[in-house]
C-alpha cells in the first residue's frame, strides 16, 4: 500500500501515512467548530434638528399723553417709533423666517439618515441570537440546512469547486461547490455541506511560541486521539467524540498557526474520509 499524498509505502491496514499524516483508510468522526460572533457596535444617536429662533414680541403701544402741546409731540414720536419697530420686525420675518424654515428642513435630513443607519446597523443583531458553539456539536447543530452560498471577498467558485483565500492571513482551502459558508470572522471561516452535515473549519492566529509537538501534546490531553503524527512544521490528529469524528491538521510557520479541521457525524464517515483524502492537499498556510 502506498500513500496517495507523498507516495511512501505503508504497512497493510494503516489508516494514516506514517510519513506525512495523510489518511489511507476511511476515518470516522465529526462535529464542528464555530466561533464567537463579532460583537455589534452601538448605533449613533440621532442628531436633533436645530430649534427655530423665536420671533421677537412686538412692542406695545403706550397710551398717548393726554397733555396738550408737548404730550402730543411725544405721542407722535412714540407712534413713529412703533411704526419703525413694526417695519423692522416685518423685514426680519420676510428675510430670515423663510430661510430659517428651510435650514430646519435641511438640518432634519441628516437626522432621518441617522435613523435609517441606526435601523440598518441594528438589523444584524437579529441574526446574532444563536450562540456560537465550541467543541463537538450535536448532530443537529450547524448542519447548514438553511445555509446558502454567500458572496465572500476571498471566495471563487469555478469548475464545480469553491476556493477560498483568506484576505488577511493568506491561507487557502478548496472544497466541492455545494459547500456554503456558515460562519465567517476575521481569523477563520467555516464551510458546511447541508446533506452530509460535514463541516470544514480553517483558521489562522498568531503563534504564542507553540511547536507542532507541544500543540499535539495539548491536543492529546484534551481529546485522546486514535491517531497522531507530526513533522518539522505540522502535526495531525484524529479522534471521536459524542457521535462525531474529527480530523485536525495544523502548520506552525512564520510566527502563525494555520489549522484546518474536518468534522462530521459517524453516519457520514465514508463521505468525510473521501473528502479529506481528496481535498486536504489543497489546504495551504499563508502569511500576513
C-alpha positions, 0 to 999 in steps of 0.5 A: 500500500502506498500513500496517495499524498507523498507516495511512501509505502505503508504497512497493510491496514494503516489508516494514516501515512506514517510519513506525512499524516495523510489518511489511507483508510476511511476515518470516522468522526465529526462535529464542528467548530464555530466561533464567537460572533463579532460583537455589534457596535452601538448605533449613533444617536440621532442628531436633533434638528436645530430649534427655530429662533423665536420671533421677537414680541412686538412692542406695545403701544403706550397710551398717548399723553393726554397733555396738550402741546408737548404730550402730543409731540411725544405721542407722535414720536412714540407712534413713529417709533412703533411704526419703525419697530413694526417695519423692522420686525416685518423685514426680519420675518420676510428675510430670515423666517423663510430661510430659517424654515428651510435650514430646519428642513435641511438640518432634519435630513441628516437626522432621518439618515441617522435613523435609517443607519441606526435601523440598518446597523441594528438589523444584524443583531437579529441574526446574532441570537444563536450562540456560537458553539465550541467543541463537538456539536450535536448532530443537529447543530450547524448542519447548514440546512438553511445555509446558502452560498454567500458572496465572500471577498476571498471566495471563487467558485469555478469548475464545480469547486469553491476556493477560498483565500483568506484576505488577511492571513493568506491561507487557502482551502478548496472544497466541492461547490455545494459547500456554503459558508456558515460562519465567517470572522476575521481569523477563520471561516467555516464551510458546511455541506447541508446533506452530509452535515460535514463541516470544514473549519480553517483558521489562522492566529498568531503563534504564542511560541507553540511547536507542532509537538507541544500543540499535539501534546495539548491536543492529546490531553484534551481529546485522546486521539486514535491517531497522531503524527507530526513533522518539522512544521505540522502535526495531525490528529484524529479522534471521536467524540459524542457521535462525531469524528474529527480530523485536525491538521495544523502548520506552525510557520512564520510566527502563525498557526494555520489549522484546518479541521474536518468534522462530521457525524459517524453516519457520514464517515465514508463521505468525510474520509473521501473528502479529506483524502481528496481535498486536504492537499489543497489546504495551504498556510499563508502569511500576513 
